Amino acid sequence: MSKEGRSDNQSLFAKNATQRSRLTTNKEERQNNGGTLLQGGVAKSVSETESNDVVTNSQTEIKPPTAAGAGGGQKLKSPAQIAAKSPTFSDSEKDILCPAVKLMGYTANGDDTVGEGAFSRVYRARSTKVPNKDIAVKIVRLDDPKIPVAWKEYSMKRELKILNRIKHPNVINVYDVIKTHSRIYIFMDMAATSVTNHLEATKKPTSEQTARTWFGGISNAISYLHHLEVAHRDLKNDNILIDFNGQAKLTDFGFACFTYDRHKKEVILSNTSCGTKVYVAPEVFNPPYNAKFADVWSLGVCLFECVTLSLPFPDNLPPQLFLKRTQRGLVIPKKFRIKLDPSLQELLGKMIEPDVNKRLRSEAIMVHPWIRVPRN
């Protein structure tokens, strides 16, 4: 059992699916297909990927919108939709925690579903460790035959190992990770919303002051992860959560990887194309690449989307054309240039920079003049 960081909420679950196409990749391209990656635009099964860099969790390389919190990679649906469509869990099952977990002070009800993924569901839960507070539990059924063996042997173990290492105020808090012979229970905080849900609900970009608050915290979290030689590899606004105090929290480490081999004392380059198309750096389409540098690009796209309510590169382009557009770098349309602070435009240009040698590093984002403006 280990302790560490993530979260989820319920209030926005029913309305997440209606507006997402404007803010994300083509839905068909992001459809979860049970453990398939895209390697340089070519479909590749999990078993064919390198053993130390397998990436499939409750997501695939191009995957659906995530939940506003607990259980990274969760596609938000209403409880009625989940009950109607998910084949993994019995509709009649009410008591979802095993006796040993209950003895540890946790309770949850099968009727109170708040999200789902390809290999998991997320439920509202309670714990004696945090009385009078709703938390979330992500449950993965290891005995589900639909879960790829490679995911259980590599990706799952790596994600849990990373969760066990991280503790940061801008990473969603995980209370416990409990593994039994047939299930994994991840108990974590609940968040009020995600950046994606906020943008969809308000239908307008955030103020620069709000974006500065959120991304100042998230850049701090990314710099912290990179210092630990961990890359997230799936930064997008679905995975940036906002807690009830308005603070940003990073979630979903299903694609996270280590970036340095301390025994061999050498950098580990990522050989797998993973993430969500409209957020990933151009080098991700042609591995190997440094995943920490790719994280900075993705964070820049998240920030651009937050302050403009649009994506810097059209999500409906064919893969090769999309790649060519990203390789040209960021071009900010005039309608945004006249509104955005020049310092913010400079920051975005340095983050969404196709030349990895010129791209800003995560630790430099935190000290950039635009980020350092006093926040409320």
N, C-alpha and C positions, 0 to 999 in steps of 0.2 A: 504494500500500500504506500502511496506517495501523495504529496500535497503540492498544488500549484495553481495555474491560471487560465480561465475563460468565463462565458455567460450567455443568458437569454431572457426574452420577455414574451408575453402572450398577447398584449393588447393590439398589436399590429398584424397578427398572423393572418386574419381573414382577408386583408386588403392588399397583401404584398404582390400578388401575381398580375394585377390588372394593368399596371403602368410600366412594367419593368423593361419592355422591349426598347423603349427610347433610351434607356441608360445602360444597356448591356449588349453583349454580343448577340448575334443571330440565335434565336432560341433553338433551332434544329442543331446548330453547331455546338451548342452548350448542353445538349441533352445528355443526362447521365446514362452511361451504357455499361455499368457494372465492371469497371476496371480496365478500360482501354485508354491508352495514351496517344498523343499525336507526336511523332518523332519527325521533326522537320516537315510537317504536313502529311506524313504517311502514318496510317493507323498501325499500331503496334501493340500486341497483347502484353500483359504484365509479365508473363513468364519469359518474354524475350528481352526484358530490360535488364540492366546490370543489377546484380544482387544487392549491392550496397546503396542503390539509388532508386529502388522501386517506389513508384508514387501512385498509389490508389488508396483512397480512404473512403469516406462517404462522398467521394467526388471523382471526376475524371478530368482529363486535361482540359477539355472545354466543357464546362459544367453549368448547371442551373444556378439561379440566384440563391445565396445562402440565407439562413435564418438570421433574424436580428439578434443573435446571441448564441446561446448554448449549442454546442455540438457542431462545430465548424463544418462547413459544407452542407448545412441543412437547407433544404428547399422549404420555404414557408408555405403551409397550407392550413386551411381551417380544419378543426378536428373532424368535421363531417367528411371532408375530402380524404383525410388520412384513413379514417375508418373504412371508407368505401374502396380505396385503391391499394393500400399496402398489403402485400401477401405475407409479410414476415411475422406479424404479430396477430394473435387471435383477438377478434373483436370482443369476445366474451371475457377476456382476461382482465381482471380488476387488480389483483394483487401481483405487482410486477417485481417486487424485491424479494430476494431469497432470504430465508430466516437469518443467516449469518449477518447480512447487511442490515437487517432490521435491528439486530442486537447491538449494532454500532450506533443506533440512534437515528436512523433515516426512515422516512416514510414517503410513499408516492402512490398515486392511484392511476390505473390504466386509462381511466376516463379523461384525465387531465393532460392530454397530449398537446405539446406546444410546437413541435417541429419534427421533421424526419429527414433522413438521408438514405443513401443507397443501402447501407449496412446497419443503420441505427435508427432509433427514435429518441426524442427528447420529451421529458415529462416535467411538469411542475412537481417540486418535492419540498420536503421540510427536513430539518436536522436539529437535534438537541444541541449541537455545537453552535448554531446561530438561531436561537429561539425567536419566534415572532417575525420571521423573515422567510419569504419564498425564495427558494433556490431552484436550480434545474438539475436534472440527471439525464445524461446521455447514456443509453443502454445499447451495447453492441452484442448481438447473439453470435457467439463463435461457432455454435452448432448449426448455423444456417448454411445449407449447402450452396447457396448462391454467393457466398463470400469467397473470393479467390484465395487459394492457399498462399500465394505469394504475398498477398496483403497481410495475412495473419502472421506470416513468418518474418516479414521485413518491415513493411510500412507501419503497421500497428505498433510493433516493438520500438521502432525509431521514434514515432510520435510520443509514446508514453515516456521514453527516455528523455526526450526534450522537455516535455511537460514537467518532469521531475527536477529539471535543472533551473527552470526560470521562475523568477519572482520579481515582478515589477509593477509599480502603481498604474501603468498604462497597458498592462496585459490583464485580461479577465482572470479573476481569481478562481482557482480550482481548489476545492477543499479536500477531496479524496479521489484517488483512482484505485478502484477495487477490482481485482481480477479473480474470477472463479473459474472452474473447469469449463463452463459453458457461456459465461457472460463477462463483459467488462462494464463497470459502472463508473462514470465520470461525473462527480458532483461538483457543480460550479455555480457562480453567481448568476443572477438574472440582470439583464440590462434593459433600459427603457426603450431603446430603438437602435437602429444602425444608421450610418450616414446615408446609405441607399434609401432606406425607408423614410428618413427625414426629407430627403430631396423629393421623393415621390409624393409625400404627404403635403409638403408646402408648395410644390411645383415652382419653386424659384431657387436661385443659387443662395448659398449662405453669405453672410457678410464676411468681409475679410477679417474682422475681429473674431468672429466665431470660428472661422477656418484656422486662424492663427492659434487659437486656444486648442482646438482639436489636433491639428497637425504638429503643433509644438510638442504635445504629449506623445503622439505616435512616432514622430521622428526620434524622440528620446528613447522610446521602446525599441525601435529598430536599431539604433546605435548600440543599445544594451545587448540585443541579440547578437549583433555582429561582433561585439567585443567578446562574446562567449563562443564565437565562431559557429554561429547558427544563422542560417538564412531562412526567411519565411516562405518564399517562392509562390505565394498566392495572395499578394497584397491587392486588395480591391475594396471598394467602399461597402460591400456586403460584409466584409470581415473587420470593419472598423465600427465598433459599437459605442453607443453613448449611454453612460449610466444616468441614474436619477439625479445626479449633481451636475450633469452637463459635461463630464469629463470623458475623453475618448479612451477606449480600451481595445486592444488588439486581440483577435480570437482566431481560431482555426489553424492548427499546426499540422494538418494532415499531409501537406506537401513539404514541410520544413525539412531541412537537411543540415548536416555538419559540413563545414567549409575548410576544416584544417585537421590534418592527421597529426596528432601530438606525438605518436610513436615514430612515424617516419619524418616528422617535422617538415611537412610539405602541404601546400594548398591543395584542397580537393576541388576539382572542377566538376560541375554538374553535367552529366551526360544525357539527361532526360529533359525533353521539352515539356514543361508543365506550367500550370497557371491558367488564367482566363485571357483569351486572345487579345481583347482590347486594352488590357493592362500590361501585357508582357513586353519586355525589351526585345529589339530585333534580334539580338544574338541568341535569344532563347530558341528561335526557330532553327538555328544552326549550331547545335552544341558541339564540343563542350564550351562552357561559359562559367564565369564567376558569378555565383548566385547572389552574393552580397551586392555586387554592382547592379544586377538586374532588379533587386529589391528597390533601389533608389529610383530607377525609371518608373516602376510600378507605383511607388508612392507619389511621384510627380504627377502621374496620370490621375490618381485619386484626388490630389489637390486641385488640379485643373478642372476636373468634373465638379468638384464641390463649389468652386467659385464662379463657374460659368454655366452649370447645368447642361453641359455638353461634353463629348469626348474629343480629344485632340485628333484622333484618327477614325474615319468612318468605320463602323462595325459591320457594314454590309458588303465590303469589298472582298473579292476572291483572295485566297491566301497570298499568292505571289504579289498581287498588286498592293495588298495591305502591307506586306513586308517592305516593298519599295517606298511606300509613303512614310513608314516609320524610319527608314534609313535616311530620309531627308531631314529628320529632326522636327522639332516643334515650330509651327508657324501659327502665331496667334492672330486670329481674324481681327480686322479693324474694329468691329463692334465691341470686342472685348478689350482691345488695346486702349481705347479711349476711357474705359471704366476702371481697369485694374491698375493698382499702384505699380509704378515702374520697377520698384524693388522686387515685388512679387513676380513680375514678368521675367526679371533676370533670374530669380530663383528657379522658376519653372523651366526656363531655357537650359539651365545648368543641370537640372535633374533629368529632363526628357532630352538627353543628349545622346545621339547614336554612337559617338566615339567613346568607348568605355574609358579611355585614358584621360579624356577631358571631363567626363561625368563627375558630378559632385559626389563625395563620399558621405556616408550617413552621419558621421560625427561632425561634418562641416555644415550640415543642414541646421543643426541646433544653434549654431553661432552666426547664422546668416542674419543680416540686418533686419529683414522683414520678419523673421521669426522672433527676434529679440525685442521688438517693440513691446512695451509693457502690456500684459493681458489683464482683462478684468477678472 
